[in-house]
Amino acid sequence: MLSIDTILASGAPPIVAILRGIRPEEARAVGQALLDTGIRLIEVPLNSPEPFASIAELQRACGGEAMIGAGTVLDVASVERLAETGARLMVTPNVDPEVIAAGVAKGLEVMPGCLTPSEAFAAIRAGAQRLKLFPASALGGDYLRAVLEVIPREVRVWAIGSVAAGNAAAWLAAGAEGVGASTSIYRAGRAPADVAARAAELVAALVQAQAKG
C-alpha cells in the first residue's frame, strides 16, 4: 500500500499538488500530467466543485501510482466520505482533534494545518505524524526552524502557502520534509499541458536543491 514514506523513498519529489477548483471531468488528464512530472501526492480541496467525484476519478486513474487525497477537510463526515473513495491522504487547514483522530482511525495519512507550537502539539496528541505549516509564506524559514527545535524529531513538517519553484528549495533547507503547491501548479481550468510545465519547473527546482544538499 502506498504511503508518503514509500513514495518519498521511491525518489518521487516531496510535493503535494493541490488542485483547488478542479472538476471531475478534468481530473484524469490533470492527474496524468502530474504523474508524468514525477509528482505522486495529489490533493483535491473540498471547497472545489464536486470534490469527492474528482477524488474518486483520480483514485481510479492514478491511485496505483500516486497517493490521492482531500484538502480542506473540516468535519468527521468528510473524513468518512474520503475513506469511502479509497484515497488515503487527508489534509486540513486547521487543528481539530476530533477530525484528526477520525482520520487516523480510518487509516488515512493525516496532515493537519497548524501555525503555532501549541497547535502543533495539539495535532500530535490527536495522532498526527506529519504537520502542514500554513500559511508558510507568512512566517518564513527561520520560524520553521524554531518550531522544529521543539516538536518531536519523528514528526515531519510540510510547508504550504505561496510555494513556487523560486522558493521551494528554501523550505527544504529550513527543514521541511516537503512542500505543497497550489496556484503555482494549478488554477481552475488550467490546461493539463500547462499544469505539466509548471509542475516540471517545481520538480526541477527541488531535484536540484536535493542534489546540492
RAQUINOR-V560792 format. One line per field, one symbol per residue. psi: psi as a letter, one per 30 degrees, with the letter a starting at -180 (. if undefined). A space follows every 50 residues. Layout:
psi->???
//
This chain:
psi->kkleeeeeffgkkikjkjikflleffeeeeeeeeefffkgjkkjkfglkh eeeeeeeeeeeffffljkaklhjfleeeeeeeeffflfkjklfljjeeee eeeefggljkikkleleeeeeeeeeffkfkljjkjeffeleeeeeeefff lkefkkkkkkjhkleffeeeeefffkealkkcffeklkfkkeeeeeeeee eeeeeeeeeeee.
//
